[in-house]
């Protein structure tokens, strides 16, 4: 019988104590872990190997976590990234999302919470808990916007749009339910799987980045993601 390979996580932090702690909790949950203690080493490993997720400290020797994250995204590496840092102010969080991070955990952190966030990011099927999976086409098409669910490719007016895993999952979640309005709390729960915690600005920042990326290829596609003031967001196809 073929054995399923455990998800592979790269943990990047210059503090040996934190790396050991994170490794211990991840390995308890059947993850394979590789470590790096500086930014340049982390960048080299992430470019040369396939990881399922990267836990990336912000303050690192030789190259900080923001530069590592930005370089990976520029190189087309779409591996989910959780930024791990002591800098918990709002501007650092927003900047981390803007350069392509998928989540942000502030030190000191709960290792159990970190593992929960890792599992949430690694979930690839966007489905409301408790709902039966609907029979849907493997390709969603809306006025120039095409989402191929099998290949996870998004195209606008024929041009491919590069999205991070969480941006893609957010788009699919909204596009599979046109005209339905979702609150930020619902999106955190169903896309990020955060039932008891989560910064609502996470949703706003990902929506902003998603619109920007779609808008570079098609303003019409970007306009399909509509803000419902005082409530949340919806996917609106229009005429």
URTAFEN-V266225 format. One record per residue. RES is the residue in one small letter. PHI is phi in radians with two decimals (none if undefined). D_CENTER is the distance of its C-alpha to the mean C-alpha in Angstrom with 2 decimals. Layout:
RES|PHI|D_CENTER / RES|PHI|D_CENTER
This chain:
x|none|32.43 / x|-1.29|29.27 / x|-1.60|27.09 / x|-1.27|23.36 / x|-1.35|21.58 / x|-1.22|19.54 / x|-1.02|15.88 / x|-1.88|16.13 / x|-2.02|14.48 / x|-1.75|15.35 / x|-1.85|16.29 / x|-2.10|17.33 / x|-2.80|19.69 / x|-1.48|23.26 / x|-1.73|24.56 / x|-1.04|25.88 / x|-1.07|26.12 / x|-1.21|22.43 / x|-1.06|21.55 / x|-1.11|24.20 / x|-1.13|23.04 / x|-1.13|19.40 / x|-1.02|20.79 / x|-1.03|23.26 / x|-1.22|20.91 / x|-1.19|18.51 / x|-1.16|21.60 / x|-1.07|23.06 / x|-1.81|20.20 / x|1.20|20.87 / x|-1.76|18.29 / x|-1.58|19.73 / x|-2.17|19.21 / x|-2.14|20.04 / x|-2.11|20.59 / x|-2.53|21.04 / x|-2.02|22.78 / x|-2.58|22.48 / x|-1.14|20.20 / x|-1.16|22.20 / x|-1.08|22.36 / x|-1.07|18.60 / x|-1.08|18.21 / x|-1.06|20.99 / x|-1.09|19.67 / x|-1.21|16.20 / x|-1.41|18.09 / x|-1.70|20.75 / x|-2.29|19.01 / x|-1.73|16.37 / x|-1.97|14.01 / x|-1.45|11.60 / x|-2.87|9.63 / x|-2.15|10.80 / x|-1.78|11.90 / x|-2.20|13.25 / x|-1.21|16.06 / x|-1.36|16.72 / x|-1.64|20.48 / x|-2.35|21.55 / x|-1.20|24.82 / x|1.26|25.32 / x|-2.87|21.95 / x|-1.34|19.64 / x|-1.07|15.95 / x|-1.13|15.19 / x|-1.18|17.33 / x|-1.06|15.81 / x|-1.06|12.25 / x|-1.08|13.91 / x|-1.14|16.15 / x|-1.06|13.68 / x|-1.15|11.97 / x|-1.12|15.62 / x|-1.46|16.61 / x|1.47|14.21 / x|-1.41|12.27 / x|-1.85|8.84 / x|-0.97|8.34 / x|-1.00|5.21 / x|-2.20|6.72 / x|-1.83|8.05 / x|-1.42|10.81 / x|-2.13|14.03 / x|-2.75|16.91 / x|-1.51|20.10 / x|-1.46|19.63 / x|-1.70|18.57 / x|-1.28|19.81 / x|-1.07|17.97 / x|-1.11|18.31 / x|-1.12|16.62 / x|-1.11|13.54 / x|-1.11|13.56 / x|-1.09|14.29 / x|-1.03|11.45 / x|-1.17|8.97 / x|-1.13|11.52 / x|-1.60|11.59 / x|2.06|8.02 / x|-1.19|6.59 / x|-1.71|3.32 / x|-2.74|6.30 / x|-2.57|10.02 / x|-2.09|12.95 / x|-1.73|16.46 / x|-1.33|19.46 / x|-1.26|21.51 / x|-2.20|19.07 / x|-1.49|19.76 / x|-1.00|19.02 / x|-1.15|18.86 / x|-1.13|16.19 / x|-1.05|14.12 / x|-1.10|14.75 / x|-1.07|13.81 / x|-1.22|10.34 / x|-1.04|10.13 / x|-1.09|11.58 / x|-1.11|9.42 / x|-1.20|6.18 / x|-1.44|8.86 / x|-1.31|10.29 / x|-1.69|10.47 / x|-1.65|13.12 / x|-1.51|12.51 / x|-2.63|15.78 / x|-1.16|17.38 / x|-0.98|18.84 / x|1.63|22.54 / x|-1.52|22.57 / x|-1.31|24.04 / x|-1.20|22.04 / x|-1.39|23.66 / x|-1.35|25.16 / x|-2.20|23.26 / x|-1.14|23.66 / x|-1.37|21.34 / x|-2.26|21.33 / x|-1.82|20.70 / x|-2.25|22.80 / x|-2.48|23.36 / x|0.75|25.73 / x|1.68|24.37 / x|-1.77|20.72 / x|-2.18|20.13 / x|-2.12|17.22 / x|-1.66|18.11 / x|-1.27|16.55 / x|-1.32|18.19 / x|-1.60|17.14 / x|1.05|13.77 / x|-1.83|15.42 / x|-2.09|15.60 / x|-2.22|18.87 / x|-2.18|20.58 / x|0.91|24.35 / x|1.55|24.16 / x|-1.67|21.79 / x|-1.29|18.53 / x|-1.93|15.42 / x|-1.52|12.74 / x|-2.09|9.20 / x|-1.24|5.86 / x|-0.95|4.83 / x|-1.29|3.12 / x|-1.08|6.14 / x|-1.09|8.14 / x|-1.12|8.00 / x|-1.13|8.91 / x|-1.07|11.54 / x|-1.09|12.90 / x|-1.03|13.24 / x|-1.23|15.23 / x|-1.19|17.09 / x|-1.33|18.35 / x|-2.35|19.97 / x|-0.99|21.69 / x|1.29|23.53 / x|-1.43|22.20 / x|-1.57|21.27 / x|-2.03|18.46 / x|-1.31|18.52 / x|-1.08|15.66 / x|-1.09|16.58 / x|-1.14|16.35 / x|-1.17|12.86 / x|-1.06|11.74 / x|-1.22|13.88 / x|-1.62|13.12 / x|-1.65|9.46 / x|-1.66|8.31 / x|1.06|11.71 / x|-1.74|13.02 / x|-1.72|16.72 / x|-2.22|18.37 / x|-2.72|16.22 / x|2.37|13.48 / x|-1.46|13.95 / x|-1.12|14.40 / x|-1.14|13.80 / x|-0.98|10.05 / x|-1.13|10.70 / x|-1.03|13.24 / x|-1.19|11.41 / x|-1.17|8.65 / x|-1.08|11.80 / x|-1.05|13.69 / x|-1.16|11.58 / x|-1.10|11.47 / x|-1.08|15.21 / x|-1.07|15.95 / x|-1.19|14.65 / x|-1.14|16.44 / x|-1.14|19.35 / x|-1.12|20.05 / x|-1.73|21.02 / x|-2.80|22.30 / x|-1.10|23.02 / x|-1.11|23.89 / x|-1.15|20.46 / x|-1.08|18.86 / x|-1.25|21.53 / x|-1.24|20.55 / x|-1.59|17.83 / x|-1.91|20.33 / x|-1.47|20.40 / x|-1.81|22.81 / x|-1.01|24.21 / x|1.43|24.54 / x|-2.18|22.48 / x|3.00|19.02 / x|-2.44|17.93 / x|-2.58|19.09 / x|-1.82|19.14 / x|-2.06|22.69 / x|-1.39|24.28 / x|1.35|27.60 / x|-1.39|30.74
